[in-house]
Amino acid sequence: MNLHDLRPAPGARRKAKRLGQGIGSGTGKTSGKGNKGHKSRTGGGVRPGFEGGQMPLARRVPKHGFNNARFAKKYQVVNVESLSKKFENGQEITVETLYNAGLVRSPFQLVKLLAKGFLERSLTVKVNAVSQGARKKIEAMGGKVEVV
């Protein structure tokens, strides 16, 4: 098989509806737009959010108050169980080593360590945030936690 042998699956491609091609075509004269009215005109149709003259939802809903979403810190999450799978006993773990191990997507974003799973190794962890449970598990195994 070569590139020139490739074809779309049967029925995957439809012919375009040819509008205004005479009265016998089924889409002649008004081209499927009906008679008169806003939507039958050139460039006709309502703008996004238009609700037929009813007060639009975007204007009905109150807009006062504060939302922290813009200012919230977004953390990449790493669980304790994945540390014990990927790293050796006594190893020092930073955001860069987590990135190289494939546990976080970016070495430039914040990382938070959570307590899910069991830890079987003594590790030194340097991350941006740690949950209390994760801190207890690491220190119980003789490891250290540093918040950078």
N, CA and C of each residue as an Amber inpcrd file, in Angstrom:
protein
   444
   0.8440000  -1.1910000   0.0000000   0.0000000   0.0000000   0.0000000
   0.8860000   1.2510000   0.0000000   0.5130000   2.1940000  -0.8240000
   1.2400000   3.4550000  -0.9130000   0.3060000   4.6140000  -0.5550000
   0.8890000   5.8090000  -0.4210000   0.0900000   6.9780000  -0.0520000
  -1.0280000   7.2450000  -1.0520000  -0.7520000   7.0000000  -2.3560000
  -1.7790000   7.2970000  -3.3530000  -2.9120000   6.2620000  -3.3430000
  -2.7550000   5.1850000  -2.5870000  -3.8140000   4.1770000  -2.4870000
  -4.8180000   4.4900000  -1.3690000  -4.4700000   5.4310000  -0.4920000
  -5.3380000   5.7280000   0.6480000  -6.6040000   6.4380000   0.2070000
  -7.7300000   6.0080000   0.7490000  -9.0200000   6.6220000   0.4530000
  -9.8030000   6.7150000   1.7660000 -10.6780000   7.7260000   1.8930000
 -11.5140000   7.7730000   3.0840000 -12.4860000   6.5960000   3.1010000
 -12.9720000   6.2380000   4.2920000 -13.9090000   5.1320000   4.4300000
 -15.1810000   5.4360000   3.6420000 -15.8240000   4.4240000   3.0940000
 -17.0520000   4.6680000   2.3370000 -18.1040000   5.3270000   3.2300000
 -18.6890000   6.4130000   2.7270000 -19.7110000   7.1310000   3.4920000
 -19.1500000   8.1870000   4.4190000 -17.8340000   8.2880000   4.5270000
 -17.2370000   9.2620000   5.4370000 -17.2710000  10.6690000   4.8520000
 -17.2810000  10.7810000   3.5320000 -17.2750000  12.0930000   2.8800000
 -18.5790000  12.2820000   2.1200000 -19.2780000  13.3800000   2.4160000
 -20.5300000  13.6930000   1.7360000 -20.2950000  14.8100000   0.7450000
 -21.0710000  14.8200000  -0.3170000 -21.0010000  15.9400000  -1.2430000
 -21.6480000  17.1530000  -0.5840000 -21.1290000  18.3340000  -0.8720000
 -21.6660000  19.5660000  -0.3050000 -23.0650000  19.8200000  -0.8540000
 -23.9400000  20.3620000  -0.0130000 -25.2900000  20.7090000  -0.4600000
 -25.1770000  21.9340000  -1.3670000 -25.6030000  21.7970000  -2.6290000
 -25.4900000  22.9100000  -3.5830000 -26.7770000  23.7190000  -3.5360000
 -26.6940000  24.8990000  -2.9410000 -27.8640000  25.7340000  -2.7220000
 -28.1440000  26.6190000  -3.9280000 -29.4340000  26.9160000  -4.1430000
 -29.8170000  27.8710000  -5.1680000 -29.5890000  27.3770000  -6.5870000
 -29.7090000  26.0850000  -6.8190000 -29.4440000  25.5360000  -8.1570000
 -30.7280000  25.1980000  -8.9030000 -31.7620000  25.9750000  -8.7000000
 -32.9950000  25.7720000  -9.4530000 -34.0470000  25.0630000  -8.6310000
 -35.2940000  25.2190000  -9.0850000 -36.4310000  24.7720000  -8.2970000
 -36.4980000  23.2580000  -8.1620000 -35.9700000  22.5110000  -9.1360000
 -36.0510000  21.0570000  -9.0860000 -35.0250000  20.4130000  -8.1810000
 -34.0560000  21.1850000  -7.7150000 -32.9700000  20.5960000  -6.9230000
 -33.3820000  20.3210000  -5.4840000 -34.4740000  20.9100000  -5.0430000
 -34.8840000  20.7690000  -3.6520000 -34.2860000  21.8420000  -2.7630000
 -33.2640000  22.5060000  -3.2450000 -32.6530000  23.5980000  -2.4760000
 -32.5560000  24.8480000  -3.3500000 -33.5410000  25.0560000  -4.1920000
 -33.5360000  26.2300000  -5.0660000 -34.2740000  27.3870000  -4.4420000
 -34.4420000  28.4660000  -5.1620000 -35.1540000  29.6720000  -4.7750000
 -34.6730000  30.2320000  -3.4490000 -35.2170000  29.8040000  -2.3030000
 -34.8290000  30.3830000  -1.0180000 -33.6730000  29.6330000  -0.3620000
 -33.1560000  28.5990000  -1.0010000 -31.9750000  27.8620000  -0.5450000
 -32.1330000  27.2840000   0.8610000 -33.3260000  26.8070000   1.1770000
 -33.5370000  26.1530000   2.4680000 -33.6820000  27.1100000   3.6270000
 -33.8090000  28.4310000   3.3400000 -33.8980000  29.4010000   4.4230000
 -35.3310000  29.8420000   4.7120000 -36.2880000  29.3050000   3.9970000
 -37.6720000  29.7200000   4.2190000 -37.9380000  31.0770000   3.6070000
 -39.0810000  31.6690000   3.9550000 -39.4570000  32.9660000   3.3820000
 -39.3080000  34.0830000   4.4060000 -38.6580000  35.1340000   4.0300000
 -38.5210000  36.3590000   4.8200000 -37.9360000  36.1160000   6.2140000
 -37.7720000  37.1810000   6.9510000 -37.2790000  37.0900000   8.3220000
 -35.7780000  37.2860000   8.4240000 -35.3510000  37.5150000   9.6370000
 -33.9480000  37.8560000   9.9150000 -32.9880000  36.7700000   9.4180000
 -33.3190000  35.5060000   9.6820000 -32.3850000  34.4260000   9.3420000
 -32.3470000  34.1100000   7.8490000 -33.2680000  34.6770000   7.0760000
 -33.2440000  34.4270000   5.6340000 -32.3840000  35.4460000   4.8930000
 -32.0210000  36.5260000   5.5570000 -31.2750000  37.6070000   4.8980000
 -29.7790000  37.3000000   4.8350000 -29.1100000  37.9920000   3.9400000
 -27.6600000  37.8830000   3.8580000 -27.0560000  38.4100000   5.1500000
 -26.1570000  37.6230000   5.7360000 -25.5400000  38.0370000   6.9930000
 -26.4810000  37.9320000   8.1690000 -27.6710000  37.3760000   7.9580000
 -28.6650000  37.2740000   9.0160000 -28.3070000  36.1860000  10.0070000
 -28.9100000  36.2340000  11.1570000 -28.6300000  35.2880000  12.2280000
 -28.3030000  36.0680000  13.4790000 -28.5920000  35.4870000  14.6150000
 -28.4180000  36.2210000  15.8660000 -27.0100000  36.0430000  16.4030000
 -26.5750000  37.0120000  17.1690000 -25.2310000  36.9670000  17.7330000
 -25.1740000  35.9320000  18.8640000 -23.9910000  35.4840000  19.2260000
 -23.8780000  34.5330000  20.3390000 -24.4070000  35.1560000  21.6300000
 -25.1810000  34.4000000  22.3820000 -25.7300000  34.8830000  23.6380000
 -27.0730000  35.5640000  23.5000000 -27.5510000  35.7780000  22.2670000
 -28.8490000  36.4230000  22.0610000 -29.9490000  35.4240000  22.3800000
 -30.9270000  35.8540000  23.1890000 -31.9830000  34.9480000  23.6340000
 -33.3540000  35.4140000  23.1820000 -33.4160000  35.9490000  21.9640000
 -34.7070000  36.3190000  21.3960000 -35.3340000  37.5250000  22.0500000
 -34.5620000  38.4140000  22.6110000 -35.0980000  39.6160000  23.2440000
 -35.2470000  39.4660000  24.7490000 -35.2650000  38.2190000  25.2430000
 -35.2750000  37.9900000  26.6990000 -33.9600000  38.5100000  27.2650000
 -33.9880000  38.9680000  28.5130000 -32.7570000  39.4630000  29.1410000
 -31.7480000  38.3100000  29.2000000 -30.5930000  38.4480000  28.5560000
 -29.6340000  37.3410000  28.4530000 -29.0800000  36.9220000  29.8220000
 -28.7050000  35.6620000  29.9030000 -28.1800000  35.1080000  31.1440000
 -26.9760000  35.9090000  31.6390000 -26.1070000  36.3250000  30.7200000
 -24.9040000  37.0630000  31.0960000 -25.2370000  38.3910000  31.7680000
 -26.4310000  38.9270000  31.4970000 -26.8320000  40.1840000  32.1260000
 -27.7350000  39.9600000  33.3360000 -28.3670000  38.7740000  33.4270000
 -29.2560000  38.4830000  34.5600000 -28.4840000  38.1190000  35.8220000
 -27.3140000  37.5200000  35.6480000 -26.5570000  36.9910000  36.7770000
 -25.7810000  38.1140000  37.4630000 -25.8090000  38.1810000  38.8100000
 -25.0620000  39.2350000  39.5090000 -23.5550000  39.0660000  39.3410000
 -22.8580000  40.1710000  39.2800000 -21.4320000  40.1190000  38.9730000
 -20.5440000  40.7140000  40.0550000 -21.0490000  40.8980000  41.2460000
 -20.1960000  41.4260000  42.3030000 -19.6030000  40.2710000  43.0930000
 -18.5580000  40.5520000  43.8370000 -17.9160000  39.5100000  44.6290000
 -16.5030000  39.2600000  44.1380000 -15.8470000  38.3290000  44.7900000
 -14.4400000  38.0490000  44.5010000 -14.2530000  36.5650000  44.2360000
 -13.4360000  36.2520000  43.2610000 -13.1000000  34.8650000  42.9570000
 -11.5850000  34.7390000  42.9580000 -11.0730000  33.7660000  43.6960000
  -9.6270000  33.6370000  43.8620000  -8.9530000  32.8720000  42.7190000
  -9.7150000  32.4170000  41.7240000  -9.1720000  31.5470000  40.6850000
  -7.9440000  32.1530000  39.9830000  -7.9600000  33.4520000  39.7760000
  -6.8270000  34.0930000  39.0960000  -5.5480000  34.0310000  39.9160000
  -5.6850000  34.0610000  41.2400000  -4.5300000  34.1780000  42.1190000
  -4.1530000  32.8670000  42.7970000  -4.9430000  31.8230000  42.5960000
  -4.7060000  30.5510000  43.2770000  -3.4100000  29.9180000  42.7800000
  -2.6970000  29.2410000  43.6750000  -1.4810000  28.5320000  43.2820000
  -1.8730000  27.1710000  42.7250000  -1.3460000  26.8350000  41.5660000
  -1.6450000  25.5490000  40.9530000  -0.4510000  24.6250000  41.1570000
  -0.6860000  23.5150000  41.8470000   0.3780000  22.5670000  42.1610000
   0.3010000  21.3290000  41.2780000   1.4690000  20.7800000  40.9480000
   1.5480000  19.4400000  40.3780000   1.6190000  18.4860000  41.5650000
   0.8010000  17.4450000  41.5520000   0.6780000  16.5740000  42.7130000
   1.5170000  15.3130000  42.5290000   2.2720000  14.9680000  43.5750000
   3.0400000  13.7190000  43.6030000   2.6870000  13.0000000  44.9000000
   2.4080000  11.6910000  44.8010000   2.0810000  10.9120000  45.9860000
   3.3070000  10.1910000  46.5250000   3.2870000   9.8940000  47.8190000
   4.3980000   9.2330000  48.4940000   4.6880000   7.8630000  47.8740000
   3.6380000   7.1370000  47.4660000   3.8370000   5.7940000  46.9110000
   4.6640000   5.8150000  45.6170000   4.5050000   6.8640000  44.8150000
   5.2840000   6.9370000  43.5760000   6.7460000   7.2550000  43.8550000
   7.0360000   7.9100000  44.9820000   8.4320000   8.1690000  45.3550000
   9.1370000   6.8510000  45.6970000   8.4410000   5.9820000  46.4440000
   9.0870000   4.7290000  46.8470000   9.2710000   3.7880000  45.6580000
   8.4640000   3.9560000  44.6070000   8.6220000   3.1240000  43.4120000
   9.7980000   3.5840000  42.5460000  10.0180000   4.9110000  42.4670000
  10.9810000   5.4620000  41.5120000  12.3730000   5.7290000  42.0770000
  12.4930000   5.9220000  43.3930000  13.7700000   6.3740000  43.9460000
  14.3690000   5.3690000  44.9180000  15.7030000   5.4420000  45.0590000
  16.4490000   4.5350000  45.9450000  16.4920000   5.0890000  47.3690000
  16.8910000   4.2500000  48.3080000  16.9880000   4.6190000  49.7180000
  18.0490000   5.7080000  49.9170000  17.7100000   6.7550000  50.6910000
  18.6620000   7.8180000  51.0070000  18.8460000   8.8520000  49.9120000
  18.1150000   8.7560000  48.8400000  18.2810000   9.6810000  47.7110000
  17.6350000  11.0330000  48.0120000  18.2550000  12.1100000  47.4780000
  17.6890000  13.4470000  47.6320000  16.7940000  13.7380000  46.4290000
  15.5630000  14.1760000  46.7060000  14.5790000  14.3900000  45.6420000
  14.2430000  15.8680000  45.5530000  14.4020000  16.4220000  44.3440000
  14.0280000  17.8090000  44.0710000  12.9980000  17.8080000  42.9430000
  12.5450000  19.0020000  42.5840000  11.5800000  19.1190000  41.4870000
  12.2060000  18.6130000  40.1850000  13.4980000  18.8880000  39.9820000
  14.1750000  18.4430000  38.7530000  14.2610000  16.9160000  38.6870000
  14.5730000  16.2600000  39.8190000  14.6500000  14.7970000  39.8000000
  13.2650000  14.1800000  39.5910000  12.2240000  14.8270000  40.1180000
  10.8550000  14.3530000  39.8750000  10.5010000  14.4710000  38.3950000
  10.9360000  15.5700000  37.7750000  10.6830000  15.7680000  36.3400000
  11.4310000  14.7220000  35.5120000  12.6920000  14.4840000  35.8510000
  13.4900000  13.4960000  35.1070000  12.9400000  12.0770000  35.2790000
  12.2980000  11.8200000  36.4310000  11.7050000  10.5030000  36.6820000
  10.3300000  10.3660000  36.0300000   9.8060000  11.4680000  35.4710000
   8.5160000  11.4270000  34.7910000   7.3190000  11.5340000  35.7290000
   7.5350000  12.0530000  36.9370000   6.4410000  12.1590000  37.9070000
   5.7170000  13.5030000  37.8530000   6.3610000  14.5240000  37.2620000
   5.7010000  15.8130000  37.0570000   5.8960000  16.2430000  35.6130000
   5.0000000  17.1010000  35.1280000   5.0310000  17.5100000  33.7230000
   6.0400000  18.6230000  33.4410000   6.2680000  19.4860000  34.4330000
   7.1440000  20.6330000  34.1970000   8.0580000  20.8680000  35.4000000
   9.3320000  21.1600000  35.1580000  10.2250000  21.4690000  36.2790000
  10.0620000  22.9030000  36.7810000   9.2270000  23.6970000  36.1070000
   9.0930000  25.1120000  36.4470000   7.8300000  25.4210000  37.2330000
   6.9110000  24.4530000  37.3690000   5.6930000  24.6810000  38.1320000
   5.8580000  24.1530000  39.5580000   4.9660000  24.5990000  40.4460000
   5.0310000  24.1930000  41.8480000   4.6540000  22.7260000  42.0080000
   5.2740000  22.0610000  42.9980000   5.0180000  20.6430000  43.2620000
   4.5860000  20.4770000  44.7100000   3.5220000  19.6820000  44.9200000
   3.0620000  19.3790000  46.2720000   3.0940000  17.8710000  46.4720000
   3.6020000  17.4620000  47.6250000   3.6990000  16.0470000  47.9750000
   2.5190000  15.6630000  48.8510000   1.7820000  14.6080000  48.4350000
   0.6270000  14.1310000  49.1860000   0.8930000  12.7450000  49.7560000
   0.0470000  12.3160000  50.7000000   0.3570000  11.1460000  51.5340000
  -0.2150000   9.8240000  51.0380000  -0.7560000   9.7550000  49.8360000
  -1.3820000   8.5110000  49.3770000  -0.3430000   7.3990000  49.2300000
  -0.6580000   6.2320000  49.7610000   0.2130000   5.0620000  49.6120000
   1.1940000   4.9050000  50.7600000   2.0430000   3.8810000  50.6160000
   3.0260000   3.5520000  51.6490000   4.4200000   3.9400000  51.1880000
   5.2820000   4.2450000  52.1520000   6.6640000   4.6100000  51.8580000
   7.5730000   3.5740000  52.5180000   8.4790000   2.9840000  51.7290000
   9.3860000   1.9630000  52.2720000  10.8360000   2.4140000  52.3120000
  11.0970000   3.6890000  51.9920000  12.4670000   4.1680000  51.9110000
  12.6500000   5.4420000  52.7360000  13.9070000   5.6920000  53.0890000
  14.2560000   6.9370000  53.7660000  14.7160000   7.9180000  52.6900000
  14.0120000   9.0420000  52.5370000  14.2990000   9.9860000  51.4570000
  14.4120000  11.4070000  51.9920000  15.1890000  12.2260000  51.2820000
  15.2320000  13.6600000  51.5540000  14.4920000  14.3520000  50.4250000
  13.4110000  15.0490000  50.7540000  12.5440000  15.6330000  49.7320000
  12.5600000  17.1510000  49.8350000  12.8110000  17.8160000  48.6790000
  12.7800000  19.2810000  48.6120000  11.7470000  19.6760000  47.5580000
  10.5420000  20.0470000  48.0260000   9.4690000  20.4520000  47.1170000
   8.8410000  21.7480000  47.6210000   7.8420000  22.2660000  46.8810000
   7.2440000  23.5550000  47.2180000   6.2020000  23.4770000  48.3180000
   5.5320000  22.3130000  48.4590000   4.5230000  22.1640000  49.5040000
   4.3860000  20.6830000  49.8560000   4.0500000  20.4120000  51.1310000
   3.9060000  19.0310000  51.6090000   2.6910000  18.9550000  52.5100000
   1.8780000  17.9150000  52.3430000   0.7540000  17.7250000  53.2620000
   1.2840000  17.1820000  54.5890000   0.5170000  17.3550000  55.6460000
   0.9500000  16.9020000  56.9810000   1.1440000  15.3940000  57.0120000
   0.2430000  14.6700000  56.3570000   0.3400000  13.2140000  56.3280000
   1.6000000  12.7370000  55.6300000   1.9510000  13.3890000  54.5170000
   3.1570000  13.0170000  53.7800000   4.4030000  13.3140000  54.6110000
   4.3980000  14.4440000  55.2970000   5.5340000  14.8060000  56.1460000
   5.7360000  13.7560000  57.2510000   4.6460000  13.3280000  57.8640000
   4.7260000  12.3190000  58.9270000   5.2770000  10.9980000  58.4010000
   4.8100000  10.5780000  57.2170000   5.2640000   9.3040000  56.6520000
   6.7520000   9.3300000  56.3400000   7.2270000  10.4490000  55.7630000
   8.6430000  10.5550000  55.4000000   9.5140000  10.5980000  56.6510000
   9.1080000  11.3910000  57.6370000   9.8980000  11.4970000  58.8600000
   9.8490000  10.2100000  59.6850000   8.7660000   9.4460000  59.5910000
   8.6650000   8.1590000  60.2980000   9.6690000   7.1500000  59.7380000
  10.0020000   7.2680000  58.4480000  10.9700000   6.3780000  57.8160000
  12.4060000   6.8980000  57.9740000  12.5870000   8.0210000  58.6850000
  13.9140000   8.5740000  58.9060000  14.3660000   9.5450000  57.8280000
  13.4230000  10.0000000  57.0280000  13.7500000  10.9530000  55.9660000
  13.5720000  12.3870000  56.4270000  13.8540000  13.3380000  55.5110000
  13.7200000  14.7520000  55.8150000  12.8400000  15.4130000  54.7460000
  12.1390000  16.4700000  55.1480000  11.3140000  17.2410000  54.2160000
  11.7170000  18.6980000  54.2980000  12.0180000  19.2920000  53.1390000
  12.3260000  20.7210000  53.0710000  11.3300000  21.3800000  52.1360000
  10.7140000  22.4650000  52.5830000   9.8350000  23.2450000  51.7110000
  10.6620000  24.3440000  51.0930000  10.7950000  24.3220000  49.7820000
  11.6470000  25.2740000  49.0690000  10.8620000  26.5100000  48.7100000
